[in-house]
């Protein structure tokens, strides 16, 4: 068992918001599982601005078990991504496990997630194959998973699962902000880490209510566009903006050339909507190309060689 002040081998990060009825049962289940692993451990609860008695319960658990329980309290609700980022930054284990505090993820399944890490994987995600949630949550999630996996090449069934195990280098190496926690496997895959999944059991929610509604679909779509840009064009912005700009400029130029020929044959073009469309296309095209060039200049200025690759090991 880890001694006070030493570094634990495994950290469990639990982001939560208004889960007062679930915290203590979750803590007991986590402790039972982690004690059975015969590994030094810590449980890092991140209170994301709860307005119920969640923090008071966490404060009591910390007082009773200072060796294993750590608590981070936000001043207000900043979102799950911020909670995970804070937990990653303050955890000390070489392996980091994340799970939600709603008791739908079973702490007893943690050993399943740790197995593939020992086989060489860097991130292991839980696949809630038989998910105990209403159709209003599972159907959009399946569509989301299918689209994201098809466009990014990450072969996972359940990107949305908050139940994951990471090597420390993954949690420290993947930058997350906004609502990018849903795309951690994609960002990790892009960095060259080995990403896998295991099937786990999933339980219906017993206490409290879900914090996620249909509004997250809009945020998820916008964040997905961000992820696509970060993974494909962050290192080559001119290829995106330049290609679109060149296409628009070429279309506008072709329109202008066509109207010029008509003018030579005596046809009036001064008030044709097509003229304005062609001029607008050329202007926007030049602007997009300029944005791409500016992006390349900024990238060149901020270039850091160590951010261009991810090293697994070095033999000297």
Buried (B, 14 or more C-beta within 10 A) or exposed (E): EBEEEEEBBBBBBBBBBBBBBBBEBBBEBBBEBBEEEEBBBBBBBBBBBBEEBBBEBBBBBBEEEEBBBBBBBBEEBBBBBBBBBBBBEBBBBBBBBBBBBBBBBBBBBBEBBBEBBEEEBBBBBBBBEEBEBEEEBBEBBBEBBEEBBEBBEBEBBBBBBBBBBBBBBBBEBBEBEEBBBBBBBBBBBBBEBBBBBBBBBBEEBEEBEEBBEEEBBEEBEEBBEBBBEBBBBEEEBBBBBBBBBBEBBEBBBEBBEEBEEEEEEEEEBEEBEEBEEBBEBBEBBBBBBEBBBEBBEEBEEEEEEEEEEBEEEEEE
